[in-house]
Amino acid sequence: DHSILHPVRTMMNPTRFLLIGRPCYSFGRLSHQHLSFFSSTSSTDDLVLTNVDDDAGIAILTMNRPPANSLSLEMNEAICTAIKNVEANPKIQSAILASSNPKIFSAGLDISELVSPDKDRLPKFWNSLQQVYIDLYGSRLATVAAIQGHAPAAGCFLAMACDYRIMSAGDINSVTKKKHIPTIGLNETKLGIAAPSWMGQLLVRTIGYRQAELALALGTLFPPEEALEVGLVDDVVSQEPSVSTNLDGYALFELLPSVTKDEASSQLMQKAYAQAKLYAKIHPQARVASKLVTREEHIQDMIAKREDDSNHFCGFVTHEAVQSNLKAYVEALKKKSKRK
């Protein structure tokens, strides 16, 4: 049953409710008087690292598919598995979505899934991306996107599907003195394709009709301050190290996976942790009911139109002209790589 049950009106048990057909539990405020219990797991060959702090009620999901966290069939499945595993823990109320690569949040869809695609794998791939939308956008968890680096195309989608988005302002390489300024946006038109309608509509709901209309047509990638101005992100923070000596700083260090332990000193991750902690303190039933007010209709729409959307995408991406554009884009990337 893929229906979304209202977390208040359909409760048979006042301590339990369902969101997208999965259990969610309310519980009293946890004690923060003692050190937290930390645990870590991974999904689908470490594509997503999951670290959990039961006492704080927070999890960190770290995308870990080098070099750019591109979304393949397996990566999409790993994200969904990680979300479901965390949701199964009744103590966890919020999750931070982050990247093991400080320069790239996610580069979007894996282009190899689209160029000369296998006819049997392609619909499975698209179904897996739809499932990421359903599971992340409709999660009972309060999700915070910690956008350390670039988030183009479906990378932007992942961020928009979260409840709160914090973006790094960028940094300067201490050796080369070269600036790294991350960008975010649905830039599919630059590849000769179009963002799927449900992804484009998510941008409309995030930044408004006219701004989204322009951004979708032009394939705009927004730098941090511009992303903040249009409402694509909720906060922009310096990536400069910040020494934290309080318990939250210790908890964040313990919670991060070993591959990103050094991020414990970043203002971005500290702000993301603080926001996740704030969400975790809100009564879960009230928070999820409020979330459904704005999201339930759109998730139901995806579920109802899922097969039609998949058929449309598969037909579109296998069109001769679209394949020609994608192959030209891949060749351009190869030439650019050789010049480096």
C-alpha positions as CSV (number, residue, x, y, z in Angstrom):
1,D,0.0,0.0,0.0
2,H,1.7,3.2,-1.2
3,S,-0.9,5.5,0.4
4,I,0.1,8.3,2.8
5,L,-1.8,8.0,6.0
6,H,-2.5,11.1,7.9
7,P,-0.4,11.0,11.0
8,V,-3.2,12.2,13.3
9,R,-6.6,11.2,11.9
10,T,-5.6,7.6,11.0
11,M,-3.7,6.7,14.2
12,M,-4.9,3.5,15.8
13,N,-2.2,3.8,18.4
14,P,-1.4,7.3,19.7
15,T,2.3,6.5,19.8
16,R,2.6,5.3,16.2
17,F,1.7,6.6,12.8
18,L,2.6,5.9,9.2
19,L,4.2,8.1,6.5
20,I,4.5,6.5,3.0
21,G,3.6,3.2,4.5
22,R,6.4,3.1,7.0
23,P,6.3,3.3,10.8
24,C,7.2,6.3,12.8
25,Y,7.1,6.6,16.5
26,S,6.7,9.5,18.9
27,F,8.7,9.5,22.1
28,G,9.5,11.6,25.1
29,R,12.4,14.0,25.1
30,L,15.7,12.1,25.3
31,S,18.2,12.9,28.0
32,H,21.3,14.8,26.9
33,Q,22.9,14.6,30.3
34,H,25.2,11.7,29.3
35,L,27.4,10.8,26.4
36,S,25.5,9.7,23.3
37,F,25.4,6.2,21.9
38,F,26.9,6.2,18.4
39,S,26.6,3.6,15.7
40,S,27.4,3.4,12.1
41,T,26.4,1.3,9.1
42,S,26.6,1.4,5.4
43,S,24.3,0.5,2.5
44,T,25.1,-1.1,-0.9
45,D,28.9,-1.4,-0.6
46,D,29.4,1.8,1.3
47,L,27.7,4.0,-1.3
48,V,26.0,5.8,1.6
49,L,27.6,5.8,5.1
50,T,25.1,6.0,7.9
51,N,26.1,7.2,11.4
52,V,23.6,7.5,14.2
53,D,23.5,9.3,17.5
54,D,20.5,7.8,19.4
55,D,20.6,10.2,22.3
56,A,20.6,13.3,20.1
57,G,18.0,11.7,17.7
58,I,20.2,12.6,14.7
59,A,21.7,10.6,11.8
60,I,24.2,11.6,9.2
61,L,23.8,10.0,5.7
62,T,27.1,10.5,3.8
63,M,27.0,10.0,0.1
64,N,30.2,8.1,-0.8
65,R,30.4,7.3,-4.5
66,P,33.6,8.8,-5.8
67,P,34.4,11.0,-7.5
68,A,31.1,12.9,-7.7
69,N,28.3,11.0,-6.1
70,S,26.6,10.6,-9.4
71,L,23.2,8.9,-9.2
72,S,23.3,5.5,-10.7
73,L,20.7,2.8,-10.1
74,E,22.7,1.4,-7.3
75,M,23.3,4.8,-5.7
76,N,19.6,5.6,-5.8
77,E,18.9,2.3,-4.1
78,A,21.5,2.9,-1.5
79,I,20.0,6.3,-0.6
80,C,16.6,4.8,-0.2
81,T,17.9,1.9,1.9
82,A,19.8,4.3,4.1
83,I,16.6,6.4,4.7
84,K,14.5,3.4,5.4
85,N,17.1,1.9,7.8
86,V,17.3,5.2,9.8
87,E,13.5,5.6,9.8
88,A,13.2,2.1,11.4
89,N,15.0,3.5,14.4
90,P,12.3,5.2,16.5
91,K,14.9,7.3,18.4
92,I,16.0,9.2,15.3
93,Q,14.0,12.2,14.3
94,S,16.3,14.1,11.9
95,A,19.1,13.4,9.4
96,I,21.8,15.3,7.7
97,L,22.5,14.5,4.0
98,A,26.1,15.2,3.3
99,S,29.0,14.2,0.9
100,S,32.3,12.5,1.4
101,N,33.7,14.9,-1.2
102,P,33.9,18.5,0.1
103,K,33.9,19.9,-3.4
104,I,30.8,18.0,-4.8
105,F,27.5,17.4,-3.1
106,S,26.3,15.3,-6.0
107,A,26.9,15.8,-9.7
108,G,23.4,14.6,-10.6
109,L,22.4,11.6,-12.7
110,D,25.1,9.2,-13.8
111,I,25.4,10.0,-17.5
112,S,26.4,6.4,-18.2
113,E,22.8,5.4,-17.3
114,L,21.5,7.7,-20.1
115,V,23.9,7.2,-23.0
116,S,23.0,4.2,-25.2
117,P,21.1,2.8,-22.2
118,D,20.2,-0.8,-21.7
119,K,16.5,-1.1,-22.4
120,D,15.8,-3.3,-19.4
121,R,17.9,-1.3,-17.0
122,L,16.7,2.1,-18.0
123,P,13.2,1.9,-16.5
124,K,14.6,0.3,-13.3
125,F,17.0,3.2,-13.1
126,W,14.2,5.8,-13.5
127,N,12.0,4.0,-11.0
128,S,14.9,4.1,-8.5
129,L,15.1,7.9,-8.9
130,Q,11.4,8.3,-8.4
131,Q,11.7,6.2,-5.2
132,V,14.4,8.6,-3.9
133,Y,11.9,11.4,-4.4
134,I,9.2,9.5,-2.6
135,D,11.4,8.4,0.2
136,L,13.4,11.6,0.8
137,Y,10.7,14.2,0.1
138,G,8.2,12.2,2.1
139,S,10.4,11.0,4.9
140,R,9.2,11.2,8.4
141,L,12.7,12.5,9.3
142,A,13.5,16.1,9.3
143,T,16.2,16.3,6.7
144,V,19.0,18.8,6.4
145,A,21.1,19.1,3.3
146,A,24.7,20.0,4.0
147,I,25.8,21.3,0.6
148,Q,29.6,21.4,0.8
149,G,30.2,21.6,-2.9
150,H,28.5,21.7,-6.4
151,A,25.0,20.4,-6.7
152,P,23.9,20.6,-10.3
153,A,20.9,18.9,-11.9
154,A,19.7,15.9,-9.7
155,G,22.2,17.0,-7.1
156,C,20.1,20.1,-6.7
157,F,17.0,17.8,-6.6
158,L,18.4,15.9,-3.6
159,A,18.9,19.2,-1.8
160,M,15.4,20.5,-2.6
161,A,13.9,17.3,-1.4
162,C,15.3,18.0,2.1
163,D,13.5,20.1,4.7
164,Y,16.4,22.6,5.1
165,R,19.4,23.5,3.0
166,I,22.7,24.9,4.2
167,M,25.3,25.7,1.6
168,S,29.0,26.5,1.9
169,A,30.1,29.9,0.7
170,G,33.2,28.3,-0.8
171,D,36.9,28.5,0.2
172,I,40.4,29.2,-1.1
173,N,43.0,26.5,-1.6
174,S,45.8,27.3,0.8
175,V,48.4,26.1,-1.7
176,T,47.2,27.2,-5.1
177,K,45.1,30.2,-3.8
178,K,42.4,29.1,-6.2
179,K,38.8,29.9,-5.2
180,H,36.3,27.1,-5.0
181,I,32.7,28.5,-5.2
182,P,30.0,25.8,-5.3
183,T,26.9,26.2,-7.4
184,I,23.5,24.7,-7.4
185,G,20.6,24.5,-9.9
186,L,18.8,22.4,-12.5
187,N,21.0,22.9,-15.5
188,E,19.7,20.1,-17.7
189,T,19.1,22.3,-20.7
190,K,22.9,22.8,-20.9
191,L,23.1,19.0,-21.6
192,G,20.4,19.2,-24.3
193,I,17.7,17.6,-22.2
194,A,15.0,18.9,-19.8
195,A,14.4,18.3,-16.1
196,P,11.5,15.9,-15.5
197,S,8.2,17.8,-14.8
198,W,8.1,16.7,-11.1
199,M,11.7,17.9,-10.6
200,G,10.9,21.2,-12.3
201,Q,7.8,21.6,-10.3
202,L,9.8,21.1,-7.1
203,L,12.0,24.0,-8.2
204,V,8.8,26.1,-8.8
205,R,7.6,25.3,-5.2
206,T,11.1,26.2,-3.9
207,I,12.0,29.5,-5.5
208,G,8.7,30.6,-7.1
209,Y,7.2,30.5,-10.6
210,R,9.1,33.2,-12.5
211,Q,12.5,32.5,-11.0
212,A,12.1,28.8,-11.7
213,E,10.8,29.5,-15.3
214,L,14.0,31.4,-16.0
215,A,16.3,29.0,-14.2
216,L,14.9,26.0,-16.0
217,A,15.1,27.5,-19.4
218,L,18.6,28.9,-19.0
219,G,20.0,26.0,-17.0
220,T,21.1,28.4,-14.3
221,L,23.6,27.3,-11.7
222,F,23.4,29.7,-8.7
223,P,26.4,30.6,-6.6
224,P,25.8,30.5,-2.8
225,E,24.6,34.1,-2.2
226,E,22.3,34.1,-5.3
227,A,20.9,30.7,-4.2
228,L,20.1,32.2,-0.8
229,E,18.5,35.3,-2.4
230,V,16.1,33.3,-4.5
231,G,15.3,30.8,-1.7
232,L,17.0,27.8,-3.2
233,V,19.0,27.4,0.1
234,D,18.1,28.6,3.6
235,D,21.5,29.5,4.8
236,V,25.1,30.1,3.5
237,V,28.0,29.7,5.8
238,S,31.7,30.1,5.7
239,Q,33.7,26.9,5.2
240,E,36.4,28.3,7.5
241,P,37.3,26.0,10.4
242,S,35.6,26.8,13.7
243,V,36.9,25.3,16.9
244,S,34.0,24.0,19.0
245,T,34.8,22.9,22.6
246,N,31.2,22.3,23.7
247,L,29.4,18.9,23.8
248,D,27.8,19.5,20.4
249,G,31.2,19.8,18.9
250,Y,32.3,16.5,20.5
251,A,29.0,14.8,19.4
252,L,29.4,16.0,15.8
253,F,33.0,14.6,15.7
254,E,31.9,11.3,17.0
255,L,28.9,11.1,14.7
256,L,30.8,11.8,11.4
257,P,32.2,8.8,9.4
258,S,36.0,8.4,9.4
259,V,36.3,9.7,5.9
260,T,34.9,13.1,6.9
261,K,36.1,13.5,10.5
262,D,37.9,16.7,9.6
263,E,34.5,18.2,8.7
264,A,33.7,18.4,12.4
265,S,35.5,21.8,12.5
266,S,33.6,23.2,9.5
267,Q,31.0,25.8,10.2
268,L,28.8,24.2,7.6
269,M,28.5,20.8,9.4
270,Q,28.3,22.5,12.8
271,K,25.3,24.6,11.5
272,A,23.7,21.5,9.9
273,Y,24.1,19.6,13.2
274,A,22.5,22.5,15.2
275,Q,19.6,22.6,12.7
276,A,19.1,18.9,12.9
277,K,19.1,19.1,16.7
278,L,16.5,21.8,16.6
279,Y,14.2,19.7,14.4
280,A,14.8,16.6,16.7
281,K,13.3,18.5,19.7
282,I,10.0,19.2,17.9
283,H,7.1,16.9,18.7
284,P,7.4,14.4,15.8
285,Q,3.6,13.9,15.2
286,A,3.1,17.6,14.9
287,R,6.2,18.1,12.8
288,V,5.3,15.3,10.3
289,A,1.6,16.4,10.1
290,S,2.8,19.9,9.2
291,K,5.2,18.5,6.6
292,L,2.4,16.6,5.0
293,V,0.4,19.8,4.6
294,T,2.8,20.9,1.9
295,R,4.1,17.6,0.5
296,E,1.4,14.9,0.6
297,E,-0.4,16.1,-2.5
298,H,2.8,16.0,-4.6
299,I,3.9,12.6,-3.4
300,Q,0.5,11.2,-4.1
301,D,0.7,12.7,-7.6
302,M,4.1,11.0,-8.2
303,I,2.7,7.6,-7.0
304,A,-0.4,8.0,-9.3
305,K,1.6,9.0,-12.4
306,R,4.7,6.9,-11.8
307,E,4.3,4.5,-14.7
308,D,3.4,7.3,-17.2
309,D,6.4,9.3,-16.0
310,S,8.7,6.4,-16.5
311,N,7.4,5.7,-19.9
312,H,7.7,9.3,-20.9
313,F,11.3,9.5,-19.6
314,C,12.4,6.3,-21.3
315,G,10.9,7.4,-24.6
316,F,12.4,10.9,-24.3
317,V,16.0,9.9,-23.4
318,T,16.2,7.2,-26.1
319,H,15.1,9.6,-28.8
320,E,17.8,10.0,-31.5
321,A,18.3,13.7,-31.0
322,V,18.5,13.4,-27.2
323,Q,21.1,10.6,-27.6
324,S,23.1,12.8,-30.0
325,N,23.1,15.7,-27.4
326,L,24.2,13.4,-24.6
327,K,27.0,11.8,-26.6
328,A,28.2,15.2,-27.6
329,Y,28.2,16.3,-23.9
330,V,30.2,13.2,-22.9
331,E,32.8,13.9,-25.7
332,A,33.1,17.5,-24.4
333,L,33.8,16.2,-20.9
334,K,36.5,13.8,-22.2
335,K,38.2,16.6,-24.1
336,K,38.0,18.8,-21.0
337,S,39.5,16.1,-18.9
338,K,42.4,15.6,-21.3
339,R,43.3,19.3,-21.1
340,K,43.8,19.1,-17.4
